[in-house]
Amino acid sequence: MVLEGLLSVGGIIGILISAIVAFIVIVLVDKMIGHNFEIKHSFIMAIVAMFIVPIISAFGLSALNIGIPYLDSLILPLIVWIILGEILLKADFMAKLKVIIIAFVVFTLLSWYLVPYLFTLMPTF
């Protein structure tokens, strides 16, 4: 059920919009802190994080029937961001962790307030 919405054109466009917002946030936070991550790696991280979290949530958490509050909306995405940041971004662990956590918090706040507004600006077909 969740995967059907993810694989629809609207679902893919929504994830891409979220990925672009996540990418912009990662780059801006990186520029403020000054570690100069490669933009290509930041973009890959944003795209993969936005697509992998719903898939893990749909398959893994639904199959396990885990009822931890905020697991699929906050905890799992943060874990995925930390893992992808550790794999893709080049810096020491604490620097990456600082950028990733700040970027995740900013992205989460923007996704609650900005991304729904962006969806209302999109034309309907």
CYANA upper distance limits for C-alpha pairs under 8 A (distance plus 0.5 A):
  1 MET  CA      5 GLY  CA      7.40
  2 VAL  CA      6 LEU  CA      6.93
  2 VAL  CA     54 PRO  CA      8.43
  2 VAL  CA     58 ALA  CA      6.63
  3 LEU  CA      7 LEU  CA      6.64
  3 LEU  CA     54 PRO  CA      8.22
  3 LEU  CA     55 ILE  CA      7.55
  3 LEU  CA     58 ALA  CA      7.02
  4 GLU  CA      8 SER  CA      6.85
  5 GLY  CA     10 GLY  CA      8.26
  5 GLY  CA     11 GLY  CA      6.04
  6 LEU  CA     10 GLY  CA      8.49
  6 LEU  CA     11 GLY  CA      5.09
  6 LEU  CA     12 ILE  CA      6.66
  6 LEU  CA     54 PRO  CA      8.11
  7 LEU  CA     11 GLY  CA      6.56
  7 LEU  CA     12 ILE  CA      6.77
  8 SER  CA     12 ILE  CA      6.72
  9 VAL  CA     13 ILE  CA      6.63
 10 GLY  CA     14 GLY  CA      6.49
 11 GLY  CA     15 ILE  CA      6.67
 12 ILE  CA     16 LEU  CA      6.62
 13 ILE  CA     17 ILE  CA      6.68
 14 GLY  CA     18 SER  CA      6.76
 14 GLY  CA    119 PHE  CA      8.11
 15 ILE  CA     19 ALA  CA      6.49
 15 ILE  CA     50 MET  CA      6.60
 15 ILE  CA     51 PHE  CA      7.37
 16 LEU  CA     20 ILE  CA      6.62
 16 LEU  CA     47 ILE  CA      7.70
 16 LEU  CA     50 MET  CA      8.28
 17 ILE  CA     21 VAL  CA      6.80
 17 ILE  CA    115 VAL  CA      8.11
 18 SER  CA     22 ALA  CA      6.57
 18 SER  CA     50 MET  CA      7.52
 18 SER  CA    111 SER  CA      7.76
 18 SER  CA    115 VAL  CA      7.39
 19 ALA  CA     23 PHE  CA      6.49
 19 ALA  CA     46 ALA  CA      5.63
 19 ALA  CA     47 ILE  CA      5.69
 19 ALA  CA     49 ALA  CA      8.37
 19 ALA  CA     50 MET  CA      6.30
 20 ILE  CA     24 ILE  CA      6.68
 20 ILE  CA     43 PHE  CA      8.42
 20 ILE  CA     46 ALA  CA      7.79
 20 ILE  CA     47 ILE  CA      8.31
 21 VAL  CA     25 VAL  CA      6.70
 21 VAL  CA    107 PHE  CA      7.67
 22 ALA  CA     26 ILE  CA      6.63
 22 ALA  CA     46 ALA  CA      6.17
 22 ALA  CA    103 ALA  CA      8.20
 22 ALA  CA    104 PHE  CA      8.46
 22 ALA  CA    107 PHE  CA      6.28
 23 PHE  CA     27 VAL  CA      6.69
 23 PHE  CA     42 SER  CA      6.72
 23 PHE  CA     43 PHE  CA      5.95
 23 PHE  CA     45 MET  CA      8.37
 23 PHE  CA     46 ALA  CA      5.81
 23 PHE  CA     47 ILE  CA      8.47
 24 ILE  CA     28 LEU  CA      6.59
 25 VAL  CA     29 VAL  CA      6.53
 25 VAL  CA    103 ALA  CA      6.27
 25 VAL  CA    106 VAL  CA      7.54
 25 VAL  CA    107 PHE  CA      6.84
 26 ILE  CA     30 ASP  CA      6.48
 26 ILE  CA     42 SER  CA      7.21
 26 ILE  CA     99 VAL  CA      7.85
 26 ILE  CA    100 ILE  CA      7.78
 26 ILE  CA    103 ALA  CA      5.83
 27 VAL  CA     31 LYS  CA      6.61
 27 VAL  CA     37 PHE  CA      8.36
 27 VAL  CA     39 ILE  CA      7.62
 27 VAL  CA     42 SER  CA      7.53
 28 LEU  CA     32 MET  CA      6.74
 29 VAL  CA     33 ILE  CA      6.70
 29 VAL  CA     99 VAL  CA      6.75
 29 VAL  CA    102 ILE  CA      7.66
 29 VAL  CA    103 ALA  CA      6.56
 30 ASP  CA     34 GLY  CA      6.15
 30 ASP  CA     35 HIS  CA      6.41
 30 ASP  CA     36 ASN  CA      6.74
 30 ASP  CA     37 PHE  CA      7.37
 30 ASP  CA     99 VAL  CA      6.62
 31 LYS  CA     35 HIS  CA      7.41
 31 LYS  CA     36 ASN  CA      6.93
 33 ILE  CA     99 VAL  CA      7.81
 35 HIS  CA     91 ALA  CA      7.61
 35 HIS  CA     95 ALA  CA      8.06
 37 PHE  CA     41 HIS  CA      7.82
 37 PHE  CA     42 SER  CA      7.52
 37 PHE  CA     89 LEU  CA      6.60
 37 PHE  CA     90 LYS  CA      6.80
 37 PHE  CA     91 ALA  CA      8.21
 38 GLU  CA     42 SER  CA      6.91
 38 GLU  CA     89 LEU  CA      7.79
 38 GLU  CA     90 LYS  CA      8.35
 39 ILE  CA     43 PHE  CA      6.63
 40 LYS  CA     44 ILE  CA      6.73
 41 HIS  CA     45 MET  CA      6.56
 41 HIS  CA     88 LEU  CA      6.23
 41 HIS  CA     89 LEU  CA      6.79
 42 SER  CA     46 ALA  CA      6.74
 42 SER  CA     88 LEU  CA      8.09
 42 SER  CA     89 LEU  CA      7.62
 43 PHE  CA     47 ILE  CA      6.73
 44 ILE  CA     48 VAL  CA      6.50
 45 MET  CA     49 ALA  CA      6.38
 45 MET  CA     81 TRP  CA      8.06
 45 MET  CA     84 LEU  CA      6.52
 45 MET  CA     85 GLY  CA      7.40
 45 MET  CA     88 LEU  CA      7.42
 46 ALA  CA     50 MET  CA      6.66
 47 ILE  CA     51 PHE  CA      6.86
 48 VAL  CA     52 ILE  CA      6.28
 49 ALA  CA     53 VAL  CA      6.56
 49 ALA  CA     77 PRO  CA      7.82
 49 ALA  CA     80 VAL  CA      6.91
 49 ALA  CA     81 TRP  CA      6.83
 49 ALA  CA     84 LEU  CA      7.95
 50 MET  CA     54 PRO  CA      7.88
 51 PHE  CA     55 ILE  CA      7.28
 52 ILE  CA     56 ILE  CA      6.58
 53 VAL  CA     57 SER  CA      6.45
 53 VAL  CA     72 ASP  CA      8.40
 53 VAL  CA     76 LEU  CA      7.56
 53 VAL  CA     77 PRO  CA      6.50
 53 VAL  CA     80 VAL  CA      7.69
 54 PRO  CA     58 ALA  CA      6.36
 55 ILE  CA     59 PHE  CA      6.54
 55 ILE  CA     60 GLY  CA      8.33
 56 ILE  CA     60 GLY  CA      5.58
 56 ILE  CA     61 LEU  CA      7.30
 57 SER  CA     61 LEU  CA      5.52
 57 SER  CA     62 SER  CA      7.18
 57 SER  CA     72 ASP  CA      6.49
 58 ALA  CA     62 SER  CA      6.15
 59 PHE  CA     63 ALA  CA      6.41
 60 GLY  CA     64 LEU  CA      6.65
 61 LEU  CA     65 ASN  CA      6.27
 61 LEU  CA     66 ILE  CA      6.43
 61 LEU  CA     72 ASP  CA      8.28
 62 SER  CA     66 ILE  CA      7.75
 67 GLY  CA     71 LEU  CA      8.44
 70 TYR  CA     74 LEU  CA      5.92
 70 TYR  CA     75 ILE  CA      6.82
 71 LEU  CA     75 ILE  CA      5.26
 71 LEU  CA     76 LEU  CA      6.09
 72 ASP  CA     76 LEU  CA      5.91
 72 ASP  CA     77 PRO  CA      7.62
 73 SER  CA     77 PRO  CA      7.22
 74 LEU  CA     78 LEU  CA      6.68
 75 ILE  CA     79 ILE  CA      6.76
 76 LEU  CA     80 VAL  CA      6.68
 77 PRO  CA     81 TRP  CA      6.56
 78 LEU  CA     82 ILE  CA      6.66
 78 LEU  CA    101 ILE  CA      8.07
 78 LEU  CA    104 PHE  CA      7.30
 79 ILE  CA     83 ILE  CA      6.69
 80 VAL  CA     84 LEU  CA      6.53
 81 TRP  CA     85 GLY  CA      6.33
 81 TRP  CA    100 ILE  CA      7.24
 81 TRP  CA    104 PHE  CA      8.02
 82 ILE  CA     86 GLU  CA      6.57
 82 ILE  CA     97 LEU  CA      7.27
 82 ILE  CA    100 ILE  CA      6.94
 82 ILE  CA    101 ILE  CA      8.27
 83 ILE  CA     87 ILE  CA      6.77
 84 LEU  CA     88 LEU  CA      6.35
 84 LEU  CA     89 LEU  CA      8.34
 85 GLY  CA     89 LEU  CA      5.72
 85 GLY  CA     96 LYS  CA      7.09
 85 GLY  CA     97 LEU  CA      8.20
 85 GLY  CA    100 ILE  CA      7.25
 86 GLU  CA     90 LYS  CA      8.37
 86 GLU  CA     93 PHE  CA      7.69
 86 GLU  CA     96 LYS  CA      7.45
 86 GLU  CA     97 LEU  CA      8.49
 89 LEU  CA     96 LYS  CA      7.54
 90 LYS  CA     96 LYS  CA      8.25
 91 ALA  CA     95 ALA  CA      6.79
 91 ALA  CA     96 LYS  CA      6.55
 92 ASP  CA     96 LYS  CA      6.81
 93 PHE  CA     97 LEU  CA      6.51
 94 MET  CA     98 LYS  CA      6.51
 95 ALA  CA     99 VAL  CA      6.80
 96 LYS  CA    100 ILE  CA      6.45
 97 LEU  CA    101 ILE  CA      6.51
 98 LYS  CA    102 ILE  CA      6.68
 99 VAL  CA    103 ALA  CA      6.39
100 ILE  CA    104 PHE  CA      6.39
101 ILE  CA    105 VAL  CA      6.68
102 ILE  CA    106 VAL  CA      6.69
103 ALA  CA    107 PHE  CA      6.39
104 PHE  CA    108 THR  CA      6.45
105 VAL  CA    109 LEU  CA      6.76
106 VAL  CA    110 LEU  CA      6.64
107 PHE  CA    111 SER  CA      6.39
108 THR  CA    112 TRP  CA      6.82
109 LEU  CA    113 TYR  CA      6.95
110 LEU  CA    114 LEU  CA      5.44
110 LEU  CA    115 VAL  CA      7.02
111 SER  CA    115 VAL  CA      5.38
111 SER  CA    116 PRO  CA      7.65
112 TRP  CA    116 PRO  CA      7.54
113 TYR  CA    117 TYR  CA      7.48
114 LEU  CA    118 LEU  CA      6.85
115 VAL  CA    119 PHE  CA      6.80
116 PRO  CA    120 THR  CA      7.02
117 TYR  CA    121 LEU  CA      7.18
118 LEU  CA    122 MET  CA      7.25
